[in-house]
């Protein structure tokens, strides 16, 4: 069986703007994403050193503005890979424009040089106002908070006129967050984590960002396919159409041998009709849908339990481990063992206990 590449990426350097009025929740959410990646990296072989470091970027006259109580790091003269703009808690557009103007005088040249060098920027909530004032949103697609969007669009137009670039920012009203090249923008506070993890997935720490997103972001497929001990039924009834009945049958009996006839009976239709309509609506056969449900459950087990691959296969309805490995590799793109090494969300039992874990065992388990 192929083994996963456990080599850790080089250290990623992140700068987070902070000053009077900065939104603490977005700054803290960004830091939590970075901390989660360091935690997962520490669980891998050779992962003693952090793979992500961050510092607080403050204007000289705002050194008394205390950032959230999460320490950063001294990066010395090392260049930044990512810059995060948390946005500001202000009541009006004119006040936001005034803050953006002050910050652009100190950080404008840095942001422009950062992007020219290939760096990435996350402008969270109304932090995109600073990008607009620096002329960095002109011609870009951006997700903007509706209450500040008119002011930000106007700022972008004015800065574009100053730089002879008259292209307006394209406000993506239907998007909660938006990526355009090296810029990520968000329309609301709760979108911070998703946008940050997507940004980090474009860096040298991509695998760790993907692993962190599995743990930190809502995943409807895994919610549905968690093991019985992990499930919390909602109790809300679903639509009672034939296809929905078939889908629910597959969900409820996903650990049992597949039977097209039994699925069709549950849907009160013929196997032939079920195959035709299932493929038309879901784009796959009922059996392929069942495989995806089972593999989603297997991924959750591989990430969060110490079950062997054989045991995971049994729990997910595969009596033959070889067949399970083939289906898993086809659906997930890697073998079960490689997936566990890449995306595990639990440390080993030995690390739990430490060297002094059990009397008389010298910490060995």
N, C-alpha and C positions, 0 to 999 in steps of 0.2 A: 504494500500500500504506500502511495507517495506520502511524504511528510510535508507539513506546511513550512513555508519559509518564515522562520521566527526571528529573522534579523530585524532589529529595531531601527526606525528611521533616525536620521540626524535630528538634532534638537531644533524645534520650531520656535521662533521668537515672535511674540505677540505684544503689541503696544495698545493700551486701553486709555483713551482720553478720560480725564477726570477733573472736575472743577466744581465751583459753586452752582447748584441747581442740576447737576448731572443726575440722571435717573438711576438709582441704585439697583433696581430690580433687573434691568437689562445688563448692566455691568456685571452683577453677580451671576446671572444666568450664563453669560459668556464665560466667566471664570469657572463655573461649575462644569461646563462642557470640557474645558481644558483639564480640570482636575480629574474628571472621569477618565479621560484618555491617559493621563499619567498613572492612575490607579490600575487600569487594564494593562498598561505597558509593564508595570511592576510585577504583574502576575506571570509574565513571559520569561523564558530562560534568558538570563543576562540583562534583565530589565531593572536593575537597581537604580539607574539614573533616570531622571525625568526626561521625557521626550518633548515636552512643551514647557516653555518658560514665558512669563509675562511680566510687564512692568506698567506702572501707572504713568501716563503722560500728562503733566500738569504745566500750566502757564506759570511763569515765575511769580506773578502777583497773586496767584491762587494756591500757594503752597500750604495755606492753612486749611484748605478744603480736604477733609479726611476721607479717603476712599473706603469702600466696604472692608470689613475686617478680615480680608484674605491677603496674606502677604504675597508680594510679587518677588521678582528676582533682579539682581544687578546684571544687566546684559553687557555692561561696558560699552565698547564702541561697535559691537556687532550689529549689523543691519537688521531691521525688522522684516519679517515675512508677511505679517498680517497687522493691520491697524483697525481697531474697533472704536466706533463713535457711538456711545450709549444713548445720546439724545439728552434733552433738558426738560425739566418739569417747569413749564412756563404756561401762563394762561392765555396769551395772545400771540398772534403772528408777528406784530411789530417787535415785541420783546425777544422773540426767537431770532428775528433778523438782526437785532442789536448784538445778541450773543454770538451769532454766526460771524458777524463782521469782526468782533474782537478776536475770536478764535482763528479766523482766517489770517489775521495779521501775524499770528505766531506759528500756526501750523500749515498755512496754505502752501508754502513752498515745499515743506516736508511731504505733504500729501501728493503734490504733483510729481515730485521726484520719486516718491515711493511707487506710484503707479507706473512711471516711466521705466523703473527698474524691474517691473513685473510683479510687484507686491499686490496683495489682495486687501480689500477694504470692506468692512461691514458697517453700514450706516443704519443704525437701529432706530425705529420709530422716527422722530423728527430730527435725528442726527443727519439725515440727508440734506437738511438745510445748510450745513457747513459745506458739503460737496457742491451744492447749488451755488453758494456764494463764491466758491473757488473756481467756478466754471467747469466743474467735473461731471455735471449731470446733463449738459447740453447734448441733445441727440441720443440720450440713453433712455431705456425703459426702466421705470422705477415704481415700486410699491410705496405709496405715501399715505400717512394717516389723514383721513378726510378733513379733520378740523384744521390742519396746517397745510394741506395740499395747495390751496390757492397761493399762499405766501411763498411756498417753496418753488412752485412753477414760475411765479413772477421773478423770484431771485435768480432762477436759472436763465430766464429770458434776458434779464438785465445784465448778468455776467457774460452771457453769450454775445450780447451787443458790444460789450467792452472789448471782447477778444475777437471780434469780427466773425464769430461762430453763431449764426442766428438760429440754428436748429433747436427746437424746443424739447424739453424733457417729455417723454411719452408716459403719462401717468396711467399705470395699469390698475384701473379701478376694481377689477374683479380678482386681483391677485392679493393674497395675504403677505407674500414675500416674493421678491423678484431677483434673479441673477442676470446681470448684463455684463459680460466680459469679466473683469476683475472686481466689479462692484456688486455688493449684495445690499438690498434695501428691504425694510419691513414696514407694514402698515399698522401693526399693533404690537403691544408688549408681549402677548403670549406667543408670537411667532419668532421670538428671539432664538430659542433653542434650535428649532428646525433650520433656520437660516444659517446659524453659526455652524452647525454640524455639516450642512451641505457645503459651506465654504471650506471647512477643515478637511472635507473629503476630497478636495481638489489639491491638497498639499502633500508633502512627503509623508505625512502621518495619516494617509487616507484610510488604511485598514483599521487603525485605532478609532478613527472618527466613525466609521461604519459600525464597528462593534459597540461603541458608545451609543449610537443612535438606536440600536436594537434594544438597549436597556432604558433609554431616557424618553423615547418618543412613542406615542400610541401606535400600535400595529394591530389592525382589526383582525387580520388572519391569525396572528398568534393568540389574540384574545379568545378567538373561537376554538382554537385547537390546543389550548393548554390542557394539561392532564387534569383528571377529575379533581384531584386534591387542590389544584390551583384555580379551578373555575369558580366563578360567582355568577350564577344564572341571573339574567335580568328580569325574567318573568314576563317580558313584553311579548305578546303574540305577534307572529309574522303573517304575511299574506298567505292565503290558503290555496293559491293556484297550483296546478299540477307540477310545474317546474319547481316552485318553491317547496312543495311537499317532497319532491325528489331530492332537492338540495339538502333539506333538513334531515331526510332519511340517511343520506350519505354522511352528514355531519354526526348524527347520533349513533351511527353504526360503523364509524370509520375504522374501528379496530377489529371488525369482523371480516371474514372473506367476502370479496366483492361478488355481488350477484346482480346482473342486469335485470333478471326477471323479478327479484324481490324489490328492487328499486322501482321498477315500472308498476308493480302491484301497489306500492306505497303511494304512487302518484296517480293511481286509478287510470292507467293508460296502458297501451301496448309497448313492448320493448322497442319496436321499430319507430313508433311515433315519438317515444321519449328520446331516442337517439337523434332523430331529425331535429326536434325542437330544442333540445339541449345544445346541440352544436350551433344552431342558428342564434340562440340567445347568448350563450356563454362562450362560444368559439372553441369548444373542446368537447370531448366525450365525457359521460359521467365517470368513467374509470379514470381518465386523466385528472378530472376535478378531485376525485378521491385521493389520487396520488399527491396532489398539491396540498390537500388538507393534512395528509399523513406526514409529508415532509416538513410542513410548517410546525407540526407538533414535535417532530424529531429535532428540528433546529432548536426549539425552546428547551428540549431535554438535554441536548448536547451542550448548550450554553450554560444551563443552570443546575445540572445534577452531575453526580459521579457515576451514573449508570454506564456499563460497558456498551459498545456499539451493538453487540448481540442483544442485550437487554432492551436497548432503545428500539431495535427492529421489532422485537416481540411486542412491546407496548404499543407500537404504532401499527400493528396488524400485519406484519411481515413474518411469516414462519421461517422463511429462508433468508439468512443474512446476506448471502450473495446477491439475491434479487434486490434486497433493500439497498445495498451499496450502489448497484447499477442505477436504480430509480433516483436515489439521492443525488448521485453525481450528475445525472441528466437534468434534474430540476434545479439543484443548487450550484452546479458548475464546479464543485470540488468534492472530494471524498468526505465521508463523515468524520474521519480522524483529522483531516486537514481543516475542516470547518470548525471542529472543536478547538483546535489550537489557535485558530485565527480569531474566533469570536467568543471564546468562553467568558462568562461573566461571574465566575466563582474562582477563588484561589484554591490551592490544594489543601487537603485535610492536614497535611504535615505543616503547612504554613500557618494554619489555624492554631495548632498546638505549640509550635515553636520548639526550641531545643530543650526547654524545661517543661514540656507539655505533660508527660505522665511520669510519676515516680517510678524509678527502677527501669525505665525504658530508654533513658537518654534522649527523650524527645522523638523516638522513632515510632512510626505507626505502620 
